[in-house]
Amino acid sequence: MTNPQGIRRRTFLEAAAGAAAAGAAWAGAAGLGLAAGRGPAVRRTGDRPNILFVISDEHNASITGCYGNRLVQTPHLDGLAERGVTFDAFYCNSPLCVPSRMSLTAGKYISRTGAWSNNCWLPSDDYPSIARILTAAGYGAYLCGKMHYDRTRRYGFTEIGGNMNRSTKSGRGNRRDADDERINVRARDSRFKDFHAGTKSGILQHDEAVTAGVLEFLAKRRPEDGPFFLLAGYLAPHFPLIVPEGFWKPYEGKVPMPVLPPGHVAGQPLNYHHLRRGFGVVETDPNQVRLGRELYYGLTQWFDVEVGKVLKALAASPVGENTIVIYTSDHGENMGEHHLWWKNCVYQHAARVPAIVSWPKRWAGGQRRTAACSMVDLVQTVAGLAGGTTPDDWNGDALLPWLDDANAPWKDLAVSEYYAHNIASGYTMIRQGDYKYVYHTPPDAKHPAQRELYDLSADPGEFTNLAQTAAEAQKSRIEAMHAALVKELGRHPDETEQVCRADYAKGYRRGGGGKKKAGNAT
């Protein structure tokens, strides 16, 4: 259900409460013992569903069959969509690995936890987390794979399959000077050299280990062991773009090149020029761009095979029928679109990610939801499915009423923030209905704030920045969406940028920790 103007939050909450009650009544009648809201469920261990949450890294939603791509081969994710509900306008809360996964872990926007970059953690190891919420509800909370956690922290998860979280966070960061035009060509070359077919890479090795760990867990798990929440943290299709030749060859010469209308790149906000300079992609070889895009398709297909192994093992497991499967990604990948690579921006390629929720026992498959939602909503949903109670200061709203009834009211809102590296200032996005608004904070006194506004129904490629027009209607929309953004975040982004800079300057002051491997700025 799409609601371009949005609905008043009070109206949404009142209507959602009614739908949630209906959902809970349905669950009770079916003997499932589920809660559809924030409150506790009827805790009958044998009835409550297990939750398998699969998160990939850097998956551009448009490179998936179930999201309309007819070239890429993703039969297992497509099959999951056929058995589940697919969200068409689902967003990460930050287009970067660590901040996005911290939003998933803590149920909050990154500006409310200080998880600004890949070099950050949550305020404490005992910080309220989704793992602790589910543990309190009687679940076993397990992690298999990388969540980019600091080596000293697991936030309530029991890690299985080996230690895959070994970085050391310093909390440090910086900003590029607004007038800095230096180009880090070495950054580009260091990544582009890993655009090739091959069978060895850290990504492939890590993800094969994750699959092995999940399969071992499912082979041993029995219904009498109690309900579980298993978070499987994959790294594909994140670069390096190395994939076995058999996965690359089907796409060789078939993937279209990026669309770049004349004047589009030059007219982008200052921060996107800094992303290009910081990552060294101001100039790129068209042959490398073509190869990288082909390899990304191949790596996405390779990852889909790993998902297929997990889903096959789950189907064969005695806990399979009573297990909800959720799939999403921490952010997308630009793939050269908008003349940008990696993620770090809030264009659709980077901020919109796939999201599928599947449990045929409760929801008919093949359904779509088209209104905007985000990772913090999915976190609330997981808590609601488990009958957990989340803290009052968490962000997001459970998707359960909307999952149960496609016509249930939904807020149609998503927010994503970026305060990490290779920019002159932080920026944040709000999606409401067909429109996306982006606010770039002022880098300094000489450079004012910049704004973007896109009508995604008329301009899905985000090539026409309506904020650059003088139309009165657009000015009114910008003012309204900016007010909604500030209200949702609870603080003006200008203030948040100053808090971020102060945090970066202080760092974490951990004794001797700085000599360890720091979180990578990717």
C-alpha positions as CSV (number, residue, x, y, z in Angstrom):
1,M,0.0,0.0,0.0
2,T,1.5,3.3,-1.1
3,N,0.5,6.5,0.7
4,P,2.3,9.5,-0.9
5,Q,1.3,11.9,1.8
6,G,1.9,9.5,4.6
7,I,-0.5,9.1,7.6
8,R,-0.4,10.7,11.0
9,R,1.6,8.6,13.4
10,R,-1.2,8.5,16.0
11,T,-3.6,7.3,13.3
12,F,-1.1,4.7,12.2
13,L,-0.5,3.4,15.7
14,E,-4.2,3.2,16.5
15,A,-4.9,1.4,13.3
16,A,-1.9,-0.8,13.7
17,A,-2.9,-1.8,17.2
18,G,-6.2,-3.0,15.9
19,A,-4.6,-5.0,13.1
20,A,-2.0,-6.4,15.6
21,A,-4.8,-7.6,17.8
22,A,-6.4,-9.3,14.9
23,G,-3.2,-10.9,14.0
24,A,-2.6,-12.1,17.5
25,A,-6.1,-13.5,17.6
26,W,-5.5,-15.4,14.4
27,A,-2.2,-16.8,15.7
28,G,-3.9,-17.9,18.9
29,A,-6.7,-19.6,17.0
30,A,-4.1,-21.4,14.9
31,G,-2.3,-22.5,18.1
32,L,0.9,-20.6,17.2
33,G,1.2,-18.6,20.5
34,L,2.5,-15.5,18.7
35,A,2.4,-11.8,19.6
36,A,2.1,-9.3,16.8
37,G,3.1,-6.3,18.8
38,R,5.6,-5.2,21.4
39,G,4.1,-7.2,24.3
40,P,5.1,-10.7,25.4
41,A,3.6,-13.7,23.6
42,V,2.0,-16.8,25.2
43,R,5.3,-18.6,25.9
44,R,4.7,-22.1,24.7
45,T,8.1,-23.4,23.6
46,G,6.8,-26.0,21.2
47,D,4.7,-23.5,19.3
48,R,6.8,-20.4,19.0
49,P,8.6,-20.1,15.6
50,N,12.3,-20.2,15.1
51,I,13.8,-17.3,13.2
52,L,16.6,-17.7,10.6
53,F,17.8,-14.3,9.6
54,V,20.2,-14.2,6.6
55,I,22.0,-11.0,5.9
56,S,24.3,-10.5,3.0
57,D,26.7,-7.6,2.3
58,E,26.4,-5.1,-0.5
59,H,23.5,-6.6,-2.4
60,N,21.9,-4.2,-4.8
61,A,18.2,-5.2,-4.8
62,S,17.8,-4.7,-8.5
63,I,20.3,-7.5,-9.1
64,T,17.8,-10.2,-8.0
65,G,15.3,-12.1,-10.1
66,C,12.4,-11.5,-7.7
67,Y,13.1,-7.7,-8.0
68,G,12.5,-7.8,-11.8
69,N,16.0,-8.5,-13.1
70,R,15.7,-11.0,-16.0
71,L,19.4,-11.6,-16.5
72,V,20.8,-12.6,-13.1
73,Q,20.2,-16.1,-11.9
74,T,19.0,-16.1,-8.3
75,P,16.6,-19.1,-8.2
76,H,16.8,-19.7,-4.4
77,L,16.1,-16.1,-3.4
78,D,13.4,-16.0,-6.0
79,G,11.9,-19.2,-4.5
80,L,12.0,-17.7,-1.1
81,A,10.0,-14.7,-2.5
82,E,7.5,-17.1,-4.0
83,R,7.0,-18.6,-0.5
84,G,7.1,-15.2,1.3
85,V,6.4,-11.5,1.3
86,T,8.8,-9.2,-0.6
87,F,9.3,-5.6,0.3
88,D,9.9,-3.3,-2.7
89,A,10.9,-0.1,-0.9
90,F,13.0,-1.4,1.9
91,Y,16.0,0.6,3.0
92,C,19.1,0.1,5.2
93,N,19.5,2.7,7.9
94,S,23.0,3.6,6.7
95,P,24.7,2.6,3.4
96,L,27.8,1.2,5.1
97,C,28.6,-2.2,6.7
98,V,29.1,-1.5,10.4
99,P,26.6,1.3,10.9
100,S,23.9,-0.7,9.1
101,R,24.5,-3.8,11.1
102,M,24.6,-1.8,14.3
103,S,21.1,-0.5,13.5
104,L,20.0,-4.2,13.1
105,T,21.7,-5.1,16.4
106,A,20.5,-2.2,18.5
107,G,17.1,-1.3,16.9
108,K,18.1,2.4,16.5
109,Y,19.2,4.9,13.9
110,I,23.0,5.3,13.9
111,S,22.8,8.9,15.1
112,R,21.3,7.6,18.3
113,T,24.0,5.1,19.0
114,G,27.2,6.8,17.7
115,A,27.9,4.0,15.3
116,W,29.0,6.4,12.7
117,S,31.4,4.4,10.6
118,N,33.2,1.0,10.1
119,N,35.5,2.0,12.9
120,C,32.7,2.2,15.5
121,W,30.9,0.1,18.0
122,L,27.8,0.4,20.2
123,P,28.2,2.3,23.5
124,S,28.7,-0.8,25.6
125,D,28.8,-4.6,25.2
126,D,25.7,-4.9,27.4
127,Y,23.8,-2.4,25.2
128,P,20.1,-3.5,24.7
129,S,20.2,-5.6,21.5
130,I,17.9,-7.8,19.5
131,A,19.8,-10.8,20.8
132,R,19.1,-9.8,24.4
133,I,15.5,-9.0,23.6
134,L,15.0,-12.5,22.2
135,T,17.0,-14.2,25.0
136,A,14.7,-12.6,27.5
137,A,11.8,-14.0,25.6
138,G,13.1,-17.5,25.9
139,Y,15.0,-17.8,22.7
140,G,18.6,-19.0,22.0
141,A,20.3,-16.2,20.1
142,Y,23.1,-17.3,17.8
143,L,25.4,-15.6,15.4
144,C,27.2,-17.4,12.5
145,G,29.4,-15.2,10.4
146,K,30.6,-11.7,10.3
147,M,28.6,-8.8,11.7
148,H,31.7,-6.5,11.8
149,Y,31.6,-6.6,15.6
150,D,34.7,-5.5,17.6
151,R,36.7,-8.5,18.7
152,T,35.6,-7.9,22.3
153,R,31.9,-7.7,21.7
154,R,29.0,-10.0,20.7
155,Y,26.1,-8.0,22.1
156,G,24.4,-11.0,23.6
157,F,24.9,-13.5,20.8
158,T,26.4,-16.9,21.2
159,E,28.8,-17.3,18.3
160,I,28.9,-20.5,16.3
161,G,30.9,-21.7,13.3
162,G,34.1,-20.0,14.4
163,N,35.3,-16.5,15.4
164,M,34.6,-14.3,12.4
165,N,34.5,-11.0,14.2
166,R,38.0,-9.9,15.0
167,S,38.4,-6.2,14.2
168,T,39.4,-3.6,16.7
169,K,37.4,-0.3,16.7
170,S,39.1,3.0,17.6
171,G,36.1,5.3,17.1
172,R,38.3,7.7,15.0
173,G,37.3,9.4,11.8
174,N,37.6,12.6,9.9
175,R,36.2,14.8,7.1
176,R,37.6,15.8,3.8
177,D,38.1,19.6,3.4
178,A,35.2,20.9,1.3
179,D,37.7,22.3,-1.2
180,D,39.9,19.3,-1.4
181,E,40.1,18.1,-5.0
182,R,42.8,15.5,-4.5
183,I,42.0,12.1,-6.0
184,N,43.0,8.9,-4.3
185,V,43.8,6.9,-7.5
186,R,45.5,4.1,-5.4
187,A,42.2,3.4,-3.7
188,R,40.6,2.7,-7.0
189,D,43.4,0.6,-8.4
190,S,43.7,-1.5,-5.2
191,R,40.1,-2.6,-5.6
192,F,39.8,-2.7,-9.4
193,K,42.8,-5.1,-9.6
194,D,40.6,-7.6,-7.8
195,F,38.0,-7.7,-10.7
196,H,38.7,-11.1,-12.1
197,A,37.6,-14.7,-12.2
198,G,39.1,-16.9,-9.5
199,T,38.4,-19.5,-6.8
200,K,40.2,-17.9,-3.9
201,S,39.1,-14.8,-2.0
202,G,38.4,-13.9,1.6
203,I,34.7,-13.4,0.7
204,L,34.3,-16.9,-0.8
205,Q,36.2,-18.6,2.0
206,H,34.3,-16.7,4.7
207,D,30.8,-17.4,3.3
208,E,31.6,-21.1,2.7
209,A,32.4,-21.3,6.4
210,V,29.2,-19.5,7.3
211,T,27.2,-22.0,5.3
212,A,29.0,-24.9,6.9
213,G,28.3,-23.5,10.4
214,V,24.6,-23.0,9.7
215,L,24.2,-26.5,8.2
216,E,25.9,-28.0,11.2
217,F,23.6,-26.1,13.6
218,L,20.5,-27.1,11.6
219,A,21.6,-30.8,11.5
220,K,21.8,-30.9,15.3
221,R,18.8,-28.8,16.2
222,R,15.6,-30.4,17.5
223,P,12.2,-28.9,18.4
224,E,12.7,-29.8,22.0
225,D,15.8,-27.6,22.2
226,G,13.5,-24.6,22.3
227,P,13.1,-21.7,19.8
228,F,16.1,-20.1,18.3
229,F,17.1,-16.9,16.5
230,L,20.0,-17.6,14.2
231,L,21.7,-14.6,12.4
232,A,23.7,-15.8,9.5
233,G,26.1,-13.0,8.5
234,Y,27.4,-13.4,4.9
235,L,29.9,-11.1,3.0
236,A,29.0,-11.7,-0.6
237,P,28.4,-10.0,-3.0
238,H,30.8,-7.4,-1.4
239,F,34.0,-6.8,-3.3
240,P,36.7,-8.0,-4.0
241,L,34.7,-9.0,-7.1
242,I,36.4,-12.4,-7.5
243,V,34.2,-15.4,-8.5
244,P,34.7,-18.7,-10.2
245,E,34.7,-18.4,-13.9
246,G,31.6,-20.6,-14.3
247,F,29.6,-17.9,-12.5
248,W,31.1,-15.0,-14.5
249,K,30.9,-16.4,-18.0
250,P,27.1,-16.5,-18.3
251,Y,27.2,-12.6,-17.9
252,E,30.2,-11.8,-20.1
253,G,29.1,-9.2,-22.6
254,K,25.5,-9.2,-21.4
255,V,25.3,-6.7,-18.5
256,P,24.4,-3.2,-19.7
257,M,26.6,-0.3,-18.8
258,P,25.6,2.4,-16.3
259,V,23.2,5.1,-17.5
260,L,24.7,8.6,-17.1
261,P,22.7,11.4,-18.7
262,P,24.7,14.5,-19.8
263,G,25.3,16.9,-17.0
264,H,24.1,14.6,-14.3
265,V,27.4,13.9,-12.6
266,A,28.5,17.6,-12.7
267,G,25.3,18.6,-11.0
268,Q,25.5,16.2,-8.1
269,P,26.0,17.5,-4.5
270,L,29.5,18.2,-3.2
271,N,29.6,15.1,-1.1
272,Y,29.2,12.8,-4.1
273,H,32.2,14.4,-5.8
274,H,34.2,13.8,-2.6
275,L,33.1,10.1,-2.7
276,R,34.4,9.9,-6.2
277,R,37.7,11.6,-5.3
278,G,38.2,9.7,-2.0
279,F,37.7,6.3,-3.7
280,G,39.6,7.4,-6.8
281,V,36.9,6.7,-9.3
282,V,36.8,10.2,-10.9
283,E,38.0,8.4,-14.1
284,T,37.3,4.8,-14.7
285,D,38.2,2.4,-17.6
286,P,34.9,1.4,-19.4
287,N,36.3,-2.1,-19.8
288,Q,36.9,-2.3,-16.0
289,V,33.4,-1.0,-15.4
290,R,31.9,-3.6,-17.7
291,L,34.0,-6.4,-16.1
292,G,33.1,-5.3,-12.6
293,R,29.4,-5.3,-13.3
294,E,29.6,-8.8,-14.9
295,L,31.5,-10.2,-11.9
296,Y,29.1,-8.6,-9.5
297,Y,26.2,-10.5,-11.2
298,G,28.3,-13.7,-11.0
299,L,29.1,-13.2,-7.3
300,T,25.4,-12.6,-6.6
301,Q,24.6,-15.8,-8.3
302,W,27.3,-17.6,-6.3
303,F,25.8,-16.2,-3.1
304,D,22.4,-17.4,-4.1
305,V,23.8,-20.9,-4.3
306,E,25.0,-20.7,-0.7
307,V,21.5,-19.5,0.3
308,G,20.1,-22.5,-1.5
309,K,22.3,-24.9,0.5
310,V,20.9,-23.3,3.7
311,L,17.3,-23.5,2.6
312,K,17.7,-27.1,1.5
313,A,19.1,-28.0,4.9
314,L,16.4,-26.2,6.7
315,A,13.7,-27.9,4.7
316,A,15.2,-31.3,5.7
317,S,15.4,-30.3,9.3
318,P,12.8,-31.3,11.9
319,V,12.7,-27.6,12.9
320,G,12.2,-26.4,9.3
321,E,8.4,-26.1,9.2
322,N,8.3,-23.9,12.3
323,T,11.1,-21.6,11.1
324,I,10.6,-18.1,9.7
325,V,13.2,-17.2,7.1
326,I,14.1,-13.5,6.7
327,Y,16.5,-12.3,4.0
328,T,18.0,-8.8,3.6
329,S,21.3,-7.0,3.0
330,D,23.2,-4.3,5.0
331,H,23.4,-2.0,1.9
332,G,23.6,-2.0,-1.8
333,E,26.3,-1.4,-4.5
334,N,26.4,1.4,-7.0
335,M,28.2,-0.6,-9.7
336,G,29.2,2.5,-11.6
337,E,25.7,4.0,-11.7
338,H,25.8,7.8,-11.0
339,H,29.5,7.4,-11.7
340,L,29.9,6.0,-8.2
341,W,31.2,2.6,-6.9
342,W,30.7,0.7,-3.7
343,K,27.9,2.2,-1.5
344,N,28.2,5.3,0.8
345,C,25.5,7.4,-0.9
346,V,21.7,7.2,-0.6
347,Y,20.8,6.7,-4.3
348,Q,18.6,3.6,-4.7
349,H,21.5,1.4,-5.8
350,A,23.2,1.9,-2.4
351,A,20.4,2.5,0.2
352,R,17.6,0.3,-1.1
353,V,18.1,-3.4,-0.3
354,P,16.2,-6.6,-0.8
355,A,13.9,-7.8,2.0
356,I,11.9,-11.0,2.1
357,V,10.0,-12.6,5.0
358,S,8.8,-16.2,4.5
359,W,6.7,-18.4,6.7
360,P,4.0,-20.2,4.7
361,K,2.4,-21.3,8.0
362,R,1.2,-17.8,8.5
363,W,1.6,-15.8,5.2
364,A,0.7,-16.8,1.7
365,G,3.7,-16.6,-0.7
366,G,4.2,-14.4,-3.7
367,Q,3.0,-11.2,-1.9
368,R,4.5,-7.7,-2.4
369,R,4.5,-4.7,-0.1
370,T,5.3,-1.5,-2.0
371,A,5.4,1.3,0.7
372,A,8.7,2.4,2.3
373,C,10.1,0.7,5.4
374,S,13.6,0.0,6.8
375,M,15.8,-2.2,8.9
376,V,14.6,-0.8,12.3
377,D,11.1,-1.9,11.3
378,L,12.4,-5.4,10.6
379,V,14.1,-5.5,13.9
380,Q,10.8,-4.6,15.7
381,T,9.2,-7.4,13.6
382,V,11.7,-10.0,14.8
383,A,11.0,-9.0,18.4
384,G,7.3,-9.2,17.8
385,L,7.5,-12.6,16.2
386,A,9.3,-13.9,19.3
387,G,7.0,-12.2,21.8
388,G,9.8,-10.0,23.0
389,T,9.4,-6.5,24.5
390,T,11.6,-3.8,23.0
391,P,12.8,-0.7,24.8
392,D,10.6,2.4,24.4
393,D,13.4,4.4,22.9
394,W,13.9,1.9,20.0
395,N,13.1,3.2,16.5
396,G,10.9,1.5,14.0
397,D,7.5,-0.2,14.0
398,A,6.7,-3.9,13.7
399,L,5.6,-4.9,10.2
400,L,3.4,-7.7,11.5
401,P,0.0,-6.1,11.0
402,W,1.0,-5.2,7.4
403,L,2.4,-8.7,6.8
404,D,-0.9,-10.1,8.0
405,D,-3.0,-7.7,5.9
406,A,-1.8,-6.0,2.8
407,N,-4.5,-3.3,3.3
408,A,-3.5,-2.5,6.9
409,P,-2.3,1.1,7.4
410,W,1.4,1.6,7.2
411,K,3.5,4.8,7.8
412,D,5.3,4.6,4.4
413,L,8.5,6.1,5.7
414,A,12.2,5.1,5.8
415,V,15.3,7.0,6.9
416,S,19.0,6.4,6.1
417,E,22.0,8.3,7.4
418,Y,25.7,8.5,6.3
419,Y,28.3,10.1,8.5
420,A,31.4,8.0,7.6
421,H,34.4,8.5,5.4
422,N,35.3,10.2,2.1
423,I,32.8,13.1,2.6
424,A,32.9,16.7,3.6
425,S,29.8,16.5,5.8
426,G,27.2,14.0,6.9
427,Y,23.9,13.6,5.1
428,T,20.6,11.8,5.7
429,M,17.6,10.7,3.6
430,I,13.9,10.3,4.1
431,R,11.6,8.3,1.8
432,Q,7.9,9.0,2.0
433,G,5.6,7.7,-0.7
434,D,7.0,8.3,-4.1
435,Y,9.4,11.0,-2.9
436,K,12.9,10.9,-1.6
437,Y,14.5,13.9,0.2
438,V,18.2,14.1,1.1
439,Y,19.8,16.7,3.3
440,H,23.5,17.4,3.2
441,T,24.8,19.2,6.3
442,P,27.0,22.3,5.8
443,P,30.7,21.3,5.6
444,D,31.8,24.7,6.9
445,A,30.8,28.3,7.0
446,K,31.7,28.8,3.4
447,H,29.6,25.9,2.0
448,P,25.9,25.9,2.7
449,A,23.7,22.8,3.2
450,Q,22.6,21.1,0.0
451,R,19.4,19.2,-0.8
452,E,18.1,16.6,-3.1
453,L,14.5,15.7,-4.0
454,Y,13.4,13.0,-6.3
455,D,10.0,11.8,-7.5
456,L,10.8,8.1,-7.9
457,S,7.6,7.4,-9.8
458,A,8.5,9.7,-12.6
459,D,12.3,9.5,-12.2
460,P,13.3,6.1,-10.9
461,G,16.9,6.7,-12.0
462,E,17.2,9.8,-9.7
463,F,18.5,12.0,-12.5
464,T,16.3,15.1,-11.9
465,N,17.0,16.8,-8.6
466,L,13.7,18.7,-8.0
467,A,15.4,20.6,-5.1
468,Q,17.3,22.6,-7.8
469,T,14.0,24.0,-9.3
470,A,12.2,27.1,-8.1
471,A,8.8,25.5,-8.2
472,E,6.8,26.5,-5.1
473,A,5.2,23.1,-4.8
474,Q,8.7,21.5,-4.5
475,K,9.7,24.1,-1.9
476,S,6.7,23.2,0.2
477,R,7.4,19.5,-0.1
478,I,11.0,19.9,0.9
479,E,10.0,21.9,4.0
480,A,7.5,19.2,5.0
481,M,9.8,16.3,4.4
482,H,12.7,18.1,6.2
483,A,10.4,18.6,9.2
484,A,9.4,14.9,9.1
485,L,13.1,13.9,8.9
486,V,14.0,16.0,11.9
487,K,11.0,14.7,13.9
488,E,11.8,11.0,13.1
489,L,15.4,11.4,14.1
490,G,14.8,13.5,17.1
491,R,17.5,16.0,16.3
492,H,18.5,18.2,13.4
493,P,21.2,16.7,11.1
494,D,23.4,19.8,11.6
495,E,23.6,19.1,15.3
496,T,24.2,15.4,14.6
497,E,27.1,16.3,12.3
498,Q,28.8,18.3,15.1
499,V,28.3,15.4,17.6
500,C,29.8,13.0,15.1
501,R,32.9,15.2,14.5
502,A,33.4,15.5,18.3
503,D,33.1,11.7,18.7
504,Y,35.6,11.1,15.9
505,A,38.1,13.5,17.6
506,K,37.9,11.7,20.9
507,G,37.9,8.1,19.8
508,Y,37.6,5.3,22.3
509,R,40.8,5.6,24.3
510,R,41.1,1.8,24.6
511,G,44.5,0.9,26.1
512,G,46.8,-0.6,23.5
513,G,43.8,-1.4,21.2
514,G,45.0,0.9,18.5
515,K,47.9,-1.5,17.6
516,K,45.4,-4.1,16.6
517,K,43.8,-4.3,13.2
518,A,41.2,-1.5,12.9
519,G,37.9,-1.6,11.2
520,N,38.3,-1.2,7.4
521,A,37.0,2.0,5.8
522,T,35.1,0.3,3.0
